[in-house]
């Protein structure tokens, strides 16, 4: 097999760039952002951010396990996209409620919007990756 072609193949969920990006965001959100939020948000915004950030990665991994069924894989990505959209909304709320600095919220909004774009492309082009 041509080494150049092999280099771009997806052989594990970790090879999917959007999965790696979502995992990096998950770690930052859990370790750096959630501890900054007010205690009164512990069971609302914090809980929602915990669940949604984890769900993005879990849904991509679940979809990858069904990679032989493009329909099932795309469905899992659709779920992950909903969760990423919820993370965008969570950071908009953090910004509106002055829980985080505007530039911090905007950075996360852009990162999760990038994740959404990457998932859209992956859903559209999945057959050409496997």
NURO-892017 format. One line per field, with one value per atom (N, C-alpha, C): atom name; residue number from 1; x, y, z; residue in one letter. Coordinates in steps of 0.05 Angstrom, whole numbers, always signed. Layout:
NURO-892017
atome = [CA ...]
num = [NUM ...]
xx = [X ...]
yy = [Y ...]
zz = [Z ...]
residu = [A ...]
END
This chain:
NURO-892017
atome = [N CA C N CA C N CA C N CA C N CA C N CA C N CA C N CA C N CA C N CA C N CA C N CA C N CA C N CA C N CA C N CA C N CA C N CA C N CA C N CA C N CA C N CA C N CA C N CA C N CA C N CA C N CA C N CA C N CA C N CA C N CA C N CA C N CA C N CA C N CA C N CA C N CA C N CA C N CA C N CA C N CA C N CA C N CA C N CA C N CA C N CA C N CA C N CA C N CA C N CA C N CA C N CA C N CA C N CA C N CA C N CA C N CA C N CA C N CA C N CA C N CA C N CA C N CA C N CA C N CA C N CA C N CA C N CA C N CA C N CA C N CA C N CA C N CA C N CA C N CA C N CA C N CA C N CA C N CA C N CA C N CA C N CA C N CA C N CA C N CA C N CA C N CA C N CA C N CA C N CA C N CA C N CA C N CA C N CA C N CA C N CA C N CA C N CA C N CA C N CA C N CA C N CA C N CA C N CA C N CA C N CA C N CA C N CA C N CA C N CA C N CA C N CA C N CA C N CA C N CA C N CA C N CA C N CA C N CA C N CA C N CA C N CA C N CA C N CA C N CA C N CA C N CA C N CA C N CA C N CA C]
num = [1 1 1 2 2 2 3 3 3 4 4 4 5 5 5 6 6 6 7 7 7 8 8 8 9 9 9 10 10 10 11 11 11 12 12 12 13 13 13 14 14 14 15 15 15 16 16 16 17 17 17 18 18 18 19 19 19 20 20 20 21 21 21 22 22 22 23 23 23 24 24 24 25 25 25 26 26 26 27 27 27 28 28 28 29 29 29 30 30 30 31 31 31 32 32 32 33 33 33 34 34 34 35 35 35 36 36 36 37 37 37 38 38 38 39 39 39 40 40 40 41 41 41 42 42 42 43 43 43 44 44 44 45 45 45 46 46 46 47 47 47 48 48 48 49 49 49 50 50 50 51 51 51 52 52 52 53 53 53 54 54 54 55 55 55 56 56 56 57 57 57 58 58 58 59 59 59 60 60 60 61 61 61 62 62 62 63 63 63 64 64 64 65 65 65 66 66 66 67 67 67 68 68 68 69 69 69 70 70 70 71 71 71 72 72 72 73 73 73 74 74 74 75 75 75 76 76 76 77 77 77 78 78 78 79 79 79 80 80 80 81 81 81 82 82 82 83 83 83 84 84 84 85 85 85 86 86 86 87 87 87 88 88 88 89 89 89 90 90 90 91 91 91 92 92 92 93 93 93 94 94 94 95 95 95 96 96 96 97 97 97 98 98 98 99 99 99 100 100 100 101 101 101 102 102 102 103 103 103 104 104 104 105 105 105 106 106 106 107 107 107 108 108 108 109 109 109 110 110 110 111 111 111 112 112 112 113 113 113 114 114 114 115 115 115 116 116 116 117 117 117 118 118 118 119 119 119 120 120 120 121 121 121 122 122 122 123 123 123 124 124 124 125 125 125 126 126 126 127 127 127 128 128 128 129 129 129 130 130 130]
xx = [+17 +0 +18 +9 +24 +24 +48 +51 +36 +34 +20 -10 -21 -49 -55 -38 -41 -41 -25 -22 -48 -66 -91 -115 -111 -133 -141 -166 -176 -178 -161 -161 -171 -175 -184 -198 -216 -231 -212 -189 -169 -158 -162 -152 -171 -194 -214 -209 -201 -193 -214 -239 -260 -263 -258 -259 -237 -213 -190 -195 -206 -212 -233 -254 -275 -264 -246 -234 -217 -202 -186 -204 -226 -245 -258 -265 -277 -258 -233 -214 -212 -210 -208 -234 -257 -282 -284 -277 -280 -259 -235 -214 -212 -218 -213 -238 -259 -283 -304 -312 -333 -326 -301 -294 -297 -297 -300 -329 -348 -376 -388 -408 -419 -432 -431 -441 -471 -486 -514 -519 -499 -502 -493 -486 -476 -495 -521 -540 -554 -546 -558 -537 -525 -506 -481 -470 -447 -453 -475 -483 -488 -500 -506 -480 -461 -436 -420 -421 -408 -419 -446 -459 -455 -459 -457 -429 -409 -381 -373 -382 -376 -392 -416 -433 -423 -410 -399 -379 -360 -340 -352 -370 -383 -398 -412 -428 -410 -388 -370 -358 -350 -339 -360 -384 -405 -410 -410 -413 -391 -367 -344 -346 -357 -361 -380 -397 -416 -408 -382 -371 -378 -385 -392 -420 -435 -462 -462 -458 -457 -481 -504 -529 -527 -518 -515 -493 -471 -450 -459 -473 -483 -503 -520 -539 -525 -504 -489 -476 -466 -454 -475 -500 -521 -526 -526 -529 -506 -481 -458 -460 -471 -475 -495 -516 -535 -521 -505 -491 -471 -457 -439 -454 -477 -494 -502 -508 -515 -491 -467 -443 -439 -445 -444 -464 -488 -508 -499 -488 -478 -457 -439 -419 -431 -452 -466 -479 -490 -503 -482 -459 -437 -429 -428 -421 -443 -468 -490 -494 -487 -491 -465 -445 -419 -405 -408 -395 -366 -361 -334 -328 -302 -294 -304 -311 -322 -303 -277 -258 -256 -259 -259 -283 -306 -331 -330 -321 -319 -300 -278 -259 -272 -287 -301 -323 -337 -358 -346 -324 -311 -301 -290 -279 -302 -324 -347 -360 -360 -370 -352 -326 -307 -313 -318 -325 -350 -370 -394 -388 -371 -364 -350 -332 -317 -335 -355 -374 -391 -399 -415 -400 -374 -358 -354 -350 -346 -372 -395 -421 -424 -417 -421 -402 -378 -357 -348 -364 -355 -346 -360 -353 -325 -316 -290 -267 -274 -254 -249 -268 -264 -260]
yy = [-24 +0 +25 +45 +70 +84 +90 +103 +129 +145 +170 +165 +145 +138 +127 +109 +97 +118 +139 +160 +174 +176 +190 +173 +147 +129 +131 +126 +125 +96 +89 +61 +59 +81 +82 +108 +109 +134 +157 +151 +172 +185 +172 +183 +205 +207 +226 +253 +273 +299 +312 +311 +323 +310 +284 +270 +280 +283 +293 +321 +338 +365 +367 +350 +350 +340 +321 +311 +332 +347 +369 +390 +397 +416 +405 +379 +367 +370 +365 +367 +396 +415 +443 +452 +444 +452 +441 +416 +403 +413 +417 +425 +455 +471 +500 +518 +510 +527 +521 +497 +490 +500 +497 +507 +537 +552 +581 +590 +572 +580 +582 +599 +602 +576 +574 +550 +545 +567 +564 +551 +549 +537 +507 +497 +470 +449 +452 +432 +440 +462 +471 +473 +496 +501 +483 +480 +462 +433 +424 +396 +392 +412 +410 +410 +427 +428 +402 +390 +364 +343 +341 +320 +324 +349 +354 +350 +360 +358 +328 +312 +284 +270 +277 +264 +267 +290 +294 +271 +267 +247 +219 +214 +187 +181 +201 +196 +191 +206 +201 +173 +165 +138 +116 +121 +101 +99 +122 +122 +108 +112 +99 +68 +59 +30 +19 +36 +28 +38 +41 +54 +39 +13 -2 +5 +19 +28 +59 +70 +99 +113 +100 +112 +114 +92 +93 +112 +113 +131 +160 +167 +194 +201 +182 +187 +194 +179 +185 +213 +220 +246 +268 +262 +282 +287 +266 +269 +286 +280 +295 +324 +329 +357 +372 +359 +372 +380 +362 +368 +390 +391 +413 +440 +439 +463 +472 +453 +460 +473 +463 +476 +504 +510 +537 +554 +544 +559 +563 +543 +545 +568 +570 +591 +618 +619 +644 +653 +634 +641 +650 +637 +646 +674 +681 +708 +728 +721 +739 +743 +723 +725 +734 +741 +751 +731 +705 +684 +681 +687 +685 +710 +716 +738 +734 +756 +754 +740 +746 +733 +703 +694 +666 +652 +664 +652 +651 +673 +674 +653 +648 +627 +600 +593 +567 +566 +587 +588 +581 +594 +589 +560 +550 +522 +502 +506 +487 +491 +515 +519 +504 +504 +489 +459 +449 +421 +415 +433 +429 +427 +445 +445 +419 +410 +386 +362 +361 +338 +339 +363 +365 +354 +361 +350 +320 +310 +282 +266 +277 +264 +262 +284 +286 +268 +265 +251 +224 +213 +189 +167 +161 +139 +142 +166 +170 +166 +165 +162 +132 +115 +88 +69]
zz = [+0 +0 +0 -14 -16 +12 +22 +48 +51 +30 +30 +35 +22 +25 +53 +62 +89 +111 +107 +127 +132 +112 +115 +122 +125 +131 +160 +165 +192 +200 +220 +229 +258 +271 +299 +304 +323 +328 +334 +346 +352 +327 +304 +278 +267 +279 +270 +283 +268 +278 +296 +288 +304 +331 +332 +358 +376 +365 +381 +390 +373 +380 +402 +400 +420 +447 +446 +472 +485 +469 +480 +493 +480 +491 +517 +517 +540 +565 +561 +583 +594 +575 +584 +598 +587 +599 +628 +631 +657 +677 +668 +687 +692 +672 +674 +675 +661 +658 +680 +683 +702 +731 +740 +767 +769 +747 +749 +751 +745 +744 +773 +776 +803 +814 +840 +853 +847 +843 +838 +810 +794 +768 +768 +792 +794 +782 +786 +777 +751 +740 +715 +693 +690 +669 +671 +695 +698 +691 +701 +695 +665 +653 +624 +608 +616 +602 +605 +629 +633 +615 +615 +599 +569 +560 +531 +520 +535 +525 +524 +543 +542 +520 +516 +497 +468 +462 +436 +430 +448 +444 +443 +462 +463 +438 +427 +403 +379 +377 +355 +357 +381 +385 +379 +388 +382 +352 +339 +310 +296 +305 +293 +296 +318 +322 +302 +290 +270 +242 +239 +214 +189 +191 +167 +158 +174 +167 +166 +142 +140 +152 +150 +161 +191 +204 +234 +242 +228 +235 +233 +211 +207 +229 +237 +258 +284 +291 +315 +314 +290 +286 +289 +281 +284 +314 +330 +359 +370 +362 +371 +363 +339 +330 +347 +356 +374 +400 +410 +435 +432 +409 +404 +402 +389 +388 +416 +433 +461 +475 +469 +481 +472 +447 +436 +453 +456 +472 +501 +513 +540 +543 +524 +525 +519 +502 +498 +524 +538 +564 +584 +585 +603 +597 +571 +563 +571 +565 +572 +602 +617 +646 +661 +645 +655 +674 +667 +683 +674 +648 +637 +622 +618 +602 +574 +560 +533 +515 +516 +498 +503 +528 +534 +523 +528 +517 +486 +474 +445 +434 +448 +439 +439 +460 +461 +440 +436 +416 +388 +382 +356 +354 +376 +376 +372 +386 +382 +355 +344 +317 +297 +302 +285 +287 +311 +315 +298 +299 +283 +254 +244 +215 +208 +226 +220 +220 +238 +238 +213 +204 +180 +156 +153 +132 +134 +158 +163 +155 +163 +156 +126 +113 +84 +69 +79 +64 +75 +94 +108 +89 +68 +50 +39 +34 +22 +43 +69 +89 +97 +93 +102 +79]
residu = [X X X X X X X X X X X X X X X X X X X X X X X X X X X X X X X X X X X X X X X X X X X X X X X X X X X X X X X X X X X X X X X X X X X X X X X X X X X X X X X X X X X X X X X X X X X X X X X X X X X X X X X X X X X X X X X X X X X X X X X X X X X X X X X X X X X X X X X X X X X X X X X X X X X X X X X X X X X X X X X X X X X X X X X X X X X X X X X X X X X X X X X X X X X X X X X X X X X X X X X X X X X X X X X X X X X X X X X X X X X X X X X X X X X X X X X X X X X X X X X X X X X X X X X X X X X X X X X X X X X X X X X X X X X X X X X X X X X X X X X X X X X X X X X X X X X X X X X X X X X X X X X X X X X X X X X X X X X X X X X X X X X X X X X X X X X X X X X X X X X X X X X X X X X X X X X X X X X X X X X X X X X X X X X X X X X X X X X X X X X X X X X X X X X X X X]
END
